[in-house]
Amino acid sequence: MKRIRTLQDLEYEKMRIRLQRLEQEKSIRQDWDALKLSVAATLLVRNTIDRMTDEKTTPPGWFTGLLQVGTAALGEKVGQLTAQKIETTLNSALRLALEAWRKNRKT
């Protein structure tokens, strides 16, 4: 870490640390969401397969199971696209805030 000599250096360091914390929190949140999705998808597939192989299951059960698997896959894809859109929006907002802060700091 650089030596802090002025109030502006301190403010810059605080902003840098705050941005670093936000990036780390975002990374943790993404890892946690991915883990939840993978566990949920695995459980859904396992439960569907169990229901499909059950002797009491009739042909409509197969259709329902396939529909659930398809819905889960579609939901995961929509979630990924939404996460990407949110991430790009947050990154651009943070970039704009940092640029505005740097511009105000120089003047």
N, CA, C and O atoms as a GROMACS GRO file, in nm:
protein
  428
    1MET      N    1   0.084  -0.117   0.000
    1MET     CA    2   0.000   0.000   0.000
    1MET      C    3   0.089   0.124   0.000
    1MET      O    4   0.190   0.129   0.070
    2LYS      N    5   0.049   0.222  -0.079
    2LYS     CA    6   0.125   0.346  -0.085
    2LYS      C    7   0.106   0.426   0.043
    2LYS      O    8   0.006   0.414   0.114
    3ARG      N    9   0.205   0.507   0.069
    3ARG     CA   10   0.195   0.594   0.185
    3ARG      C   11   0.093   0.705   0.157
    3ARG      O   12   0.094   0.765   0.050
    4ILE      N   13   0.007   0.730   0.253
    4ILE     CA   14  -0.098   0.830   0.238
    4ILE      C   15  -0.046   0.962   0.294
    4ILE      O   16  -0.014   0.972   0.412
    5ARG      N   17  -0.038   1.061   0.207
    5ARG     CA   18   0.018   1.190   0.248
    5ARG      C   19  -0.088   1.301   0.256
    5ARG      O   20  -0.074   1.394   0.335
    6THR      N   21  -0.192   1.290   0.175
    6THR     CA   22  -0.293   1.396   0.174
    6THR      C   23  -0.432   1.337   0.194
    6THR      O   24  -0.451   1.216   0.190
    7LEU      N   25  -0.526   1.425   0.215
    7LEU     CA   26  -0.664   1.384   0.230
    7LEU      C   27  -0.715   1.321   0.101
    7LEU      O   28  -0.794   1.226   0.105
    8GLN      N   29  -0.673   1.372  -0.014
    8GLN     CA   30  -0.713   1.314  -0.143
    8GLN      C   31  -0.661   1.172  -0.158
    8GLN      O   32  -0.731   1.085  -0.210
    9ASP      N   33  -0.538   1.148  -0.113
    9ASP     CA   34  -0.484   1.012  -0.118
    9ASP      C   35  -0.567   0.918  -0.031
    9ASP      O   36  -0.593   0.803  -0.068
   10LEU      N   37  -0.608   0.968   0.085
   10LEU     CA   38  -0.691   0.887   0.175
   10LEU      C   39  -0.826   0.856   0.110
   10LEU      O   40  -0.873   0.742   0.116
   11GLU      N   41  -0.888   0.956   0.048
   11GLU     CA   42  -1.017   0.936  -0.017
   11GLU      C   43  -1.003   0.838  -0.133
   11GLU      O   44  -1.089   0.752  -0.154
   12TYR      N   45  -0.895   0.850  -0.208
   12TYR     CA   46  -0.871   0.758  -0.320
   12TYR      C   47  -0.855   0.616  -0.268
   12TYR      O   48  -0.910   0.522  -0.326
   13GLU      N   49  -0.780   0.599  -0.161
   13GLU     CA   50  -0.757   0.466  -0.104
   13GLU      C   51  -0.888   0.407  -0.051
   13GLU      O   52  -0.913   0.287  -0.066
   14LYS      N   53  -0.971   0.491   0.012
   14LYS     CA   54  -1.101   0.444   0.061
   14LYS      C   55  -1.187   0.398  -0.056
   14LYS      O   56  -1.252   0.294  -0.046
   15MET      N   57  -1.188   0.472  -0.166
   15MET     CA   58  -1.267   0.436  -0.284
   15MET      C   59  -1.213   0.305  -0.344
   15MET      O   60  -1.291   0.220  -0.386
   16ARG      N   61  -1.082   0.290  -0.350
   16ARG     CA   62  -1.022   0.170  -0.405
   16ARG      C   63  -1.059   0.047  -0.321
   16ARG      O   64  -1.092  -0.058  -0.375
   17ILE      N   65  -1.053   0.062  -0.190
   17ILE     CA   66  -1.087  -0.048  -0.101
   17ILE      C   67  -1.236  -0.081  -0.111
   17ILE      O   68  -1.273  -0.198  -0.110
   18ARG      N   69  -1.320   0.021  -0.121
   18ARG     CA   70  -1.463   0.000  -0.134
   18ARG      C   71  -1.495  -0.075  -0.264
   18ARG      O   72  -1.578  -0.166  -0.263
   19LEU      N   73  -1.430  -0.036  -0.375
   19LEU     CA   74  -1.451  -0.106  -0.501
   19LEU      C   75  -1.402  -0.250  -0.495
   19LEU      O   76  -1.466  -0.341  -0.548
   20GLN      N   77  -1.290  -0.270  -0.430
   20GLN     CA   78  -1.236  -0.405  -0.414
   20GLN      C   79  -1.332  -0.492  -0.333
   20GLN      O   80  -1.355  -0.608  -0.367
   21ARG      N   81  -1.388  -0.435  -0.227
   21ARG     CA   82  -1.484  -0.509  -0.144
   21ARG      C   83  -1.608  -0.546  -0.224
   21ARG      O   84  -1.658  -0.658  -0.214
   22LEU      N   85  -1.659  -0.451  -0.305
   22LEU     CA   86  -1.776  -0.478  -0.388
   22LEU      C   87  -1.749  -0.589  -0.489
   22LEU      O   88  -1.834  -0.675  -0.511
   23GLU      N   89  -1.632  -0.587  -0.549
   23GLU     CA   90  -1.597  -0.691  -0.645
   23GLU      C   91  -1.588  -0.828  -0.576
   23GLU      O   92  -1.632  -0.928  -0.632
   24GLN      N   93  -1.531  -0.832  -0.457
   24GLN     CA   94  -1.521  -0.958  -0.384
   24GLN      C   95  -1.658  -1.009  -0.343
   24GLN      O   96  -1.686  -1.129  -0.352
   25GLU      N   97  -1.745  -0.918  -0.298
   25GLU     CA   98  -1.881  -0.958  -0.261
   25GLU      C   99  -1.956  -1.011  -0.382
   25GLU      O  100  -2.029  -1.109  -0.371
   26LYS      N  101  -1.938  -0.946  -0.499
   26LYS     CA  102  -2.002  -0.991  -0.621
   26LYS      C  103  -1.953  -1.131  -0.658
   26LYS      O  104  -2.032  -1.216  -0.699
   27SER      N  105  -1.824  -1.154  -0.645
   27SER     CA  106  -1.768  -1.285  -0.676
   27SER      C  107  -1.824  -1.392  -0.584
   27SER      O  108  -1.860  -1.501  -0.629
   28ILE      N  109  -1.832  -1.362  -0.455
   28ILE     CA  110  -1.887  -1.458  -0.359
   28ILE      C  111  -2.034  -1.485  -0.391
   28ILE      O  112  -2.078  -1.600  -0.386
   29ARG      N  113  -2.109  -1.380  -0.423
   29ARG     CA  114  -2.251  -1.395  -0.454
   29ARG      C  115  -2.270  -1.482  -0.579
   29ARG      O  116  -2.358  -1.567  -0.583
   30GLN      N  117  -2.186  -1.461  -0.681
   30GLN     CA  118  -2.196  -1.541  -0.803
   30GLN      C  119  -2.163  -1.687  -0.775
   30GLN      O  120  -2.231  -1.777  -0.824
   31ASP      N  121  -2.058  -1.711  -0.696
   31ASP     CA  122  -2.022  -1.849  -0.661
   31ASP      C  123  -2.135  -1.916  -0.584
   31ASP      O  124  -2.167  -2.032  -0.609
   32TRP      N  125  -2.194  -1.844  -0.492
   32TRP     CA  126  -2.303  -1.900  -0.410
   32TRP      C  127  -2.425  -1.928  -0.498
   32TRP      O  128  -2.487  -2.033  -0.485
   33ASP      N  129  -2.459  -1.835  -0.587
   33ASP     CA  130  -2.574  -1.856  -0.675
   33ASP      C  131  -2.550  -1.976  -0.768
   33ASP      O  132  -2.642  -2.055  -0.791
   34ALA      N  133  -2.429  -1.989  -0.820
   34ALA     CA  134  -2.398  -2.103  -0.906
   34ALA      C  135  -2.410  -2.234  -0.829
   34ALA      O  136  -2.460  -2.333  -0.882
   35LEU      N  137  -2.364  -2.233  -0.705
   35LEU     CA  138  -2.373  -2.353  -0.622
   35LEU      C  139  -2.519  -2.388  -0.596
   35LEU      O  140  -2.558  -2.505  -0.606
   36LYS      N  141  -2.601  -2.288  -0.562
   36LYS     CA  142  -2.743  -2.314  -0.537
   36LYS      C  143  -2.812  -2.369  -0.662
   36LYS      O  144  -2.892  -2.462  -0.653
   37LEU      N  145  -2.780  -2.311  -0.779
   37LEU     CA  146  -2.841  -2.359  -0.902
   37LEU      C  147  -2.800  -2.502  -0.933
   37LEU      O  148  -2.884  -2.583  -0.974
   38SER      N  149  -2.674  -2.534  -0.915
   38SER     CA  150  -2.628  -2.669  -0.947
   38SER      C  151  -2.690  -2.771  -0.852
   38SER      O  152  -2.729  -2.880  -0.895
   39VAL      N  153  -2.700  -2.736  -0.725
   39VAL     CA  154  -2.762  -2.829  -0.629
   39VAL      C  155  -2.910  -2.845  -0.659
   39VAL      O  156  -2.963  -2.956  -0.657
   40ALA      N  157  -2.978  -2.736  -0.688
   40ALA     CA  158  -3.121  -2.743  -0.718
   40ALA      C  159  -3.145  -2.824  -0.845
   40ALA      O  160  -3.237  -2.906  -0.850
   41ALA      N  161  -3.064  -2.801  -0.948
   41ALA     CA  162  -3.081  -2.876  -1.072
   41ALA      C  163  -3.054  -3.024  -1.050
   41ALA      O  164  -3.125  -3.109  -1.105
   42THR      N  165  -2.952  -3.056  -0.972
   42THR     CA  166  -2.919  -3.196  -0.944
   42THR      C  167  -3.032  -3.263  -0.869
   42THR      O  168  -3.071  -3.375  -0.903
   43LEU      N  169  -3.086  -3.196  -0.767
   43LEU     CA  170  -3.198  -3.253  -0.692
   43LEU      C  171  -3.321  -3.271  -0.780
   43LEU      O  172  -3.391  -3.372  -0.768
   44LEU      N  173  -3.348  -3.175  -0.866
   44LEU     CA  174  -3.463  -3.184  -0.955
   44LEU      C  175  -3.449  -3.303  -1.049
   44LEU      O  176  -3.544  -3.379  -1.067
   45VAL      N  177  -3.330  -3.319  -1.108
   45VAL     CA  178  -3.309  -3.431  -1.199
   45VAL      C  179  -3.320  -3.563  -1.124
   45VAL      O  180  -3.384  -3.657  -1.172
   46ARG      N  181  -3.259  -3.571  -1.005
   46ARG     CA  182  -3.265  -3.695  -0.929
   46ARG      C  183  -3.409  -3.729  -0.890
   46ARG      O  184  -3.452  -3.844  -0.904
   47ASN      N  185  -3.484  -3.631  -0.843
   47ASN     CA  186  -3.624  -3.656  -0.806
   47ASN      C  187  -3.708  -3.695  -0.927
   47ASN      O  188  -3.794  -3.782  -0.919
   48THR      N  189  -3.682  -3.630  -1.040
   48THR     CA  190  -3.755  -3.663  -1.162
   48THR      C  191  -3.726  -3.805  -1.207
   48THR      O  192  -3.816  -3.880  -1.244
   49ILE      N  193  -3.599  -3.841  -1.204
   49ILE     CA  194  -3.561  -3.978  -1.243
   49ILE      C  195  -3.623  -4.079  -1.147
   49ILE      O  196  -3.671  -4.184  -1.190
   50ASP      N  197  -3.622  -4.048  -1.018
   50ASP     CA  198  -3.684  -4.138  -0.920
   50ASP      C  199  -3.833  -4.155  -0.950
   50ASP      O  200  -3.886  -4.267  -0.944
   51ARG      N  201  -3.901  -4.046  -0.982
   51ARG     CA  202  -4.044  -4.054  -1.013
   51ARG      C  203  -4.068  -4.129  -1.143
   51ARG      O  204  -4.165  -4.204  -1.155
   52MET      N  205  -3.979  -4.109  -1.240
   52MET     CA  206  -3.996  -4.173  -1.370
   52MET      C  207  -3.975  -4.325  -1.360
   52MET      O  208  -4.040  -4.401  -1.432
   53THR      N  209  -3.886  -4.368  -1.273
   53THR     CA  210  -3.858  -4.510  -1.260
   53THR      C  211  -3.949  -4.578  -1.158
   53THR      O  212  -3.943  -4.700  -1.142
   54ASP      N  213  -4.031  -4.503  -1.091
   54ASP     CA  214  -4.125  -4.560  -0.995
   54ASP      C  215  -4.228  -4.645  -1.070
   54ASP      O  216  -4.275  -4.606  -1.176
   55GLU      N  217  -4.260  -4.760  -1.016
   55GLU     CA  218  -4.352  -4.852  -1.083
   55GLU      C  219  -4.493  -4.795  -1.096
   55GLU      O  220  -4.566  -4.831  -1.187
   56LYS      N  221  -4.530  -4.707  -1.007
   56LYS     CA  222  -4.665  -4.653  -1.008
   56LYS      C  223  -4.682  -4.541  -1.111
   56LYS      O  224  -4.795  -4.499  -1.138
   57THR      N  225  -4.573  -4.493  -1.168
   57THR     CA  226  -4.579  -4.379  -1.259
   57THR      C  227  -4.646  -4.418  -1.391
   57THR      O  228  -4.618  -4.524  -1.448
   58THR      N  229  -4.733  -4.333  -1.437
   58THR     CA  230  -4.801  -4.353  -1.564
   58THR      C  231  -4.735  -4.264  -1.669
   58THR      O  232  -4.656  -4.176  -1.632
   59PRO      N  233  -4.764  -4.283  -1.797
   59PRO     CA  234  -4.701  -4.200  -1.901
   59PRO      C  235  -4.712  -4.049  -1.879
   59PRO      O  236  -4.617  -3.979  -1.911
   60PRO      N  237  -4.824  -3.995  -1.828
   60PRO     CA  238  -4.826  -3.850  -1.803
   60PRO      C  239  -4.717  -3.806  -1.705
   60PRO      O  240  -4.672  -3.692  -1.711
   61GLY      N  241  -4.674  -3.896  -1.615
   61GLY     CA  242  -4.565  -3.863  -1.522
   61GLY      C  243  -4.434  -3.840  -1.596
   61GLY      O  244  -4.354  -3.755  -1.557
   62TRP      N  245  -4.414  -3.915  -1.702
   62TRP     CA  246  -4.294  -3.894  -1.784
   62TRP      C  247  -4.296  -3.755  -1.845
   62TRP      O  248  -4.195  -3.684  -1.844
   63PHE      N  249  -4.411  -3.717  -1.899
   63PHE     CA  250  -4.422  -3.586  -1.962
   63PHE      C  251  -4.400  -3.475  -1.860
   63PHE      O  252  -4.330  -3.377  -1.887
   64THR      N  253  -4.459  -3.491  -1.744
   64THR     CA  254  -4.442  -3.391  -1.638
   64THR      C  255  -4.296  -3.381  -1.596
   64THR      O  256  -4.245  -3.271  -1.575
   65GLY      N  257  -4.230  -3.494  -1.583
   65GLY     CA  258  -4.090  -3.494  -1.546
   65GLY      C  259  -4.003  -3.425  -1.650
   65GLY      O  260  -3.916  -3.345  -1.617
   66LEU      N  261  -4.028  -3.457  -1.776
   66LEU     CA  262  -3.951  -3.392  -1.884
   66LEU      C  263  -3.979  -3.242  -1.888
   66LEU      O  264  -3.889  -3.162  -1.912
   67LEU      N  265  -4.103  -3.207  -1.863
   67LEU     CA  266  -4.139  -3.065  -1.860
   67LEU      C  267  -4.068  -2.993  -1.746
   67LEU      O  268  -4.022  -2.879  -1.763
   68GLN      N  269  -4.058  -3.057  -1.631
   68GLN     CA  270  -3.986  -2.996  -1.517
   68GLN      C  271  -3.838  -2.978  -1.548
   68GLN      O  272  -3.781  -2.875  -1.515
   69VAL      N  273  -3.776  -3.079  -1.610
   69VAL     CA  274  -3.634  -3.068  -1.645
   69VAL      C  275  -3.614  -2.955  -1.745
   69VAL      O  276  -3.520  -2.877  -1.733
   70GLY      N  277  -3.701  -2.947  -1.845
   70GLY     CA  278  -3.691  -2.840  -1.945
   70GLY      C  279  -3.711  -2.702  -1.883
   70GLY      O  280  -3.641  -2.607  -1.917
   71THR      N  281  -3.806  -2.693  -1.792
   71THR     CA  282  -3.832  -2.566  -1.723
   71THR      C  283  -3.713  -2.526  -1.638
   71THR      O  284  -3.677  -2.408  -1.633
   72ALA      N  285  -3.651  -2.622  -1.570
   72ALA     CA  286  -3.534  -2.592  -1.488
   72ALA      C  287  -3.419  -2.542  -1.574
   72ALA      O  288  -3.350  -2.447  -1.537
   73ALA      N  289  -3.397  -2.606  -1.690
   73ALA     CA  290  -3.290  -2.563  -1.779
   73ALA      C  291  -3.316  -2.423  -1.832
   73ALA      O  292  -3.225  -2.340  -1.839
   74LEU      N  293  -3.441  -2.397  -1.870
   74LEU     CA  294  -3.477  -2.264  -1.920
   74LEU      C  295  -3.461  -2.159  -1.810
   74LEU      O  296  -3.410  -2.050  -1.835
   75GLY      N  297  -3.503  -2.192  -1.688
   75GLY     CA  298  -3.488  -2.098  -1.576
   75GLY      C  299  -3.342  -2.067  -1.547
   75GLY      O  300  -3.307  -1.953  -1.517
   76GLU      N  301  -3.257  -2.169  -1.557
   76GLU     CA  302  -3.114  -2.147  -1.534
   76GLU      C  303  -3.056  -2.054  -1.640
   76GLU      O  304  -2.977  -1.965  -1.608
   77LYS      N  305  -3.095  -2.074  -1.766
   77LYS     CA  306  -3.045  -1.989  -1.875
   77LYS      C  307  -3.092  -1.845  -1.856
   77LYS      O  308  -3.014  -1.752  -1.874
   78VAL      N  309  -3.218  -1.826  -1.821
   78VAL     CA  310  -3.271  -1.691  -1.797
   78VAL      C  311  -3.198  -1.626  -1.680
   78VAL      O  312  -3.167  -1.507  -1.683
   79GLY      N  313  -3.171  -1.705  -1.576
   79GLY     CA  314  -3.097  -1.652  -1.461
   79GLY      C  315  -2.957  -1.609  -1.499
   79GLY      O  316  -2.909  -1.506  -1.452
   80GLN      N  317  -2.890  -1.687  -1.584
   80GLN     CA  318  -2.755  -1.651  -1.628
   80GLN      C  319  -2.757  -1.522  -1.709
   80GLN      O  320  -2.673  -1.435  -1.689
   81LEU      N  321  -2.854  -1.510  -1.800
   81LEU     CA  322  -2.863  -1.389  -1.882
   81LEU      C  323  -2.893  -1.267  -1.795
   81LEU      O  324  -2.837  -1.159  -1.817
   82THR      N  325  -2.980  -1.284  -1.697
   82THR     CA  326  -3.012  -1.174  -1.606
   82THR      C  327  -2.890  -1.134  -1.524
   82THR      O  328  -2.863  -1.015  -1.505
   83ALA      N  329  -2.816  -1.233  -1.475
   83ALA     CA  330  -2.695  -1.204  -1.398
   83ALA      C  331  -2.592  -1.130  -1.482
   83ALA      O  332  -2.527  -1.037  -1.433
   84GLN      N  333  -2.577  -1.169  -1.608
   84GLN     CA  334  -2.482  -1.100  -1.696
   84GLN      C  335  -2.524  -0.955  -1.717
   84GLN      O  336  -2.440  -0.865  -1.715
   85LYS      N  337  -2.653  -0.932  -1.739
   85LYS     CA  338  -2.703  -0.796  -1.761
   85LYS      C  339  -2.682  -0.710  -1.636
   85LYS      O  340  -2.641  -0.595  -1.646
   86ILE      N  341  -2.710  -0.766  -1.519
   86ILE     CA  342  -2.691  -0.692  -1.394
   86ILE      C  343  -2.543  -0.661  -1.374
   86ILE      O  344  -2.507  -0.551  -1.333
   87GLU      N  345  -2.458  -0.758  -1.404
   87GLU     CA  346  -2.314  -0.738  -1.387
   87GLU      C  347  -2.262  -0.628  -1.478
   87GLU      O  348  -2.185  -0.542  -1.434
   88THR      N  349  -2.303  -0.627  -1.605
   88THR     CA  350  -2.257  -0.522  -1.696
   88THR      C  351  -2.310  -0.386  -1.653
   88THR      O  352  -2.239  -0.286  -1.664
   89THR      N  353  -2.433  -0.382  -1.605
   89THR     CA  354  -2.490  -0.255  -1.559
   89THR      C  355  -2.414  -0.203  -1.437
   89THR      O  356  -2.381  -0.084  -1.430
   90LEU      N  357  -2.387  -0.291  -1.340
   90LEU     CA  358  -2.312  -0.250  -1.222
   90LEU      C  359  -2.170  -0.206  -1.256
   90LEU      O  360  -2.120  -0.107  -1.203
   91ASN      N  361  -2.105  -0.280  -1.346
   91ASN     CA  362  -1.969  -0.244  -1.386
   91ASN      C  363  -1.965  -0.107  -1.452
   91ASN      O  364  -1.877  -0.026  -1.424
   92SER      N  365  -2.062  -0.081  -1.540
   92SER     CA  366  -2.063   0.050  -1.606
   92SER      C  367  -2.095   0.161  -1.506
   92SER      O  368  -2.038   0.270  -1.514
   93ALA      N  369  -2.184   0.135  -1.411
   93ALA     CA  370  -2.217   0.236  -1.309
   93ALA      C  371  -2.096   0.263  -1.220
   93ALA      O  372  -2.067   0.378  -1.188
   94LEU      N  373  -2.026   0.158  -1.180
   94LEU     CA  374  -1.906   0.177  -1.098
   94LEU      C  375  -1.798   0.251  -1.175
   94LEU      O  376  -1.729   0.337  -1.120
   95ARG      N  377  -1.782   0.217  -1.304
   95ARG     CA  378  -1.683   0.284  -1.385
   95ARG      C  379  -1.715   0.434  -1.398
   95ARG      O  380  -1.626   0.518  -1.387
   96LEU      N  381  -1.843   0.465  -1.420
   96LEU     CA  382  -1.883   0.606  -1.430
   96LEU      C  383  -1.862   0.680  -1.298
   96LEU      O  384  -1.818   0.795  -1.297
   97ALA      N  385  -1.894   0.614  -1.187
   97ALA     CA  386  -1.875   0.677  -1.056
   97ALA      C  387  -1.728   0.702  -1.029
   97ALA      O  388  -1.691   0.807  -0.977
   98LEU      N  389  -1.644   0.606  -1.065
   98LEU     CA  390  -1.501   0.622  -1.044
   98LEU      C  391  -1.445   0.733  -1.133
   98LEU      O  392  -1.361   0.811  -1.088
   99GLU      N  393  -1.490   0.740  -1.259
   99GLU     CA  394  -1.444   0.847  -1.348
   99GLU      C  395  -1.488   0.983  -1.296
   99GLU      O  396  -1.410   1.078  -1.298
  100ALA      N  397  -1.613   0.993  -1.249
  100ALA     CA  398  -1.661   1.120  -1.195
  100ALA      C  399  -1.583   1.158  -1.071
  100ALA      O  400  -1.549   1.275  -1.051
  101TRP      N  401  -1.555   1.060  -0.987
  101TRP     CA  402  -1.478   1.088  -0.865
  101TRP      C  403  -1.336   1.134  -0.901
  101TRP      O  404  -1.285   1.228  -0.840
  102ARG      N  405  -1.273   1.069  -0.999
  102ARG     CA  406  -1.138   1.110  -1.041
  102ARG      C  407  -1.140   1.251  -1.102
  102ARG      O  408  -1.048   1.330  -1.078
  103LYS      N  409  -1.244   1.281  -1.181
  103LYS     CA  410  -1.254   1.413  -1.242
  103LYS      C  411  -1.269   1.519  -1.135
  103LYS      O  412  -1.205   1.624  -1.142
  104ASN      N  413  -1.353   1.495  -1.035
  104ASN     CA  414  -1.374   1.591  -0.927
  104ASN      C  415  -1.250   1.605  -0.839
  104ASN      O  416  -1.224   1.711  -0.784
  105ARG      N  417  -1.175   1.497  -0.828
  105ARG     CA  418  -1.053   1.499  -0.747
  105ARG      C  419  -0.946   1.586  -0.811
  105ARG      O  420  -0.870   1.653  -0.740
  106LYS      N  421  -0.938   1.586  -0.945
  106LYS     CA  422  -0.837   1.662  -1.016
  106LYS      C  423  -0.866   1.811  -1.018
  106LYS      O  424  -0.774   1.893  -1.026
  107THR      N  425  -0.994   1.847  -1.009
  107THR     CA  426  -1.030   1.989  -1.016
  107THR      C  427  -1.027   2.055  -0.881
  107THR      O  428  -1.055   2.174  -0.870
   0.00000   0.00000   0.00000
